[in-house]
Amino acid sequence: MESLEALQGQLGTLGELRTIVRTMKSLSTASVRQYEEAEAALAGYATTVALGLQAVLRDVPLPDPAPPVSAPLGAIVFGSDHGLCGRFNESIVDHALAEVEAMAPVSTRWLAVGARAADGLEQRGMACDACLETPASAARITGTVQALLERVDAWEREGVQRVLLFHQRRDGAQLSRPMTRMLRPVDLHRYSRVEAPPWPSRRLPDYRMAPDTLLRRLVGQFLFVRLFRACAESLASEHASRRMAMQAAQRNLDERLESLTQALRRARQTQITAELLEVVGGFEVIAGEARGGAGSGAQAQP
């Protein structure tokens, strides 16, 4: 049986660890809500961009058809910079590699958001052109998206005509579900007269900007919205996975703390019993010596 000092030290360490786990769980819970609210706040703007595309495509012919399947491909994988979130990064890396392998492109350029995702790709033999840090808050997602757009523009100048996004998304009870979304080319046919939904009002909008210029700017905002949503959904899923991991860790710590507390009580009881036995034994020895001394004195009298 371990000593009282050792058990008390373990209890202190586990108590401090439990405090850290509870703090991380609380931070993850707040972060999930933060990123979900950021994604939801963008829904109205996304609708405005979609309506703008629908309006301008009345006067602009649709672009050329999609590039061939053999065209170079760019892949952006959203992961995390930190661990303690289960198989969050392994799952999205496996999904991205399986999807790209099924497409069998001529060449693929990789870009990772999150050091863990970049490490996973490199371990599988896929070198990344760059690795961006994951945003530390919802307010920093815009900066990350702008950096991604610059990378995508550089890819386009180098001949990359298709870009795919791979990220995790919360789906009901599931903490994360791998998603694949096309970033480029933008499917403008869904906003054309034939496939677009009915206009929400009786009056069609008018604009003064040149149609081609307006279309380019709207497409740029469409790309921004899609990247922002992918990043926000990935971050919300990451923190939801981390919160679940922290909940499991807290349950394990609680069980371990209860077990150690019981062991400490048993050790204290054993120590108290031993001390009482020593006291009783010592008393009996002293009492026996006293009785022996008294008997010897009585025999010595005439």
Buried (B, 14 or more C-beta within 10 A) or exposed (E): EEEBEEBBEBBEEBEEBBEEBBEBBEBBBEBBEBBBEBBEEBEEEBEEBBBBBBBBBEEBEEEEEBBEEEBBBBBBBBBBBEEBBBEBBBBBBBBBBEBBEEEEBEEBBBBBBBBBBBBBBBEEEBEBEBBBEBBEEBEEBBEBBEBBBEBBEBBEEEEBBBBBBBBBBBEEEEBBBBBBBEBBBBEBBBBBEEEBEEEEEEEEEEEEEEBEEBBEBBBBBBBBBBBBBBBBBBBBBBBBBBBBBBBEBBEEBEEBBEEBEEBBEEBEEEEEEEEEEEEEEEEEEEEEEEEEEEEEEEEEEE
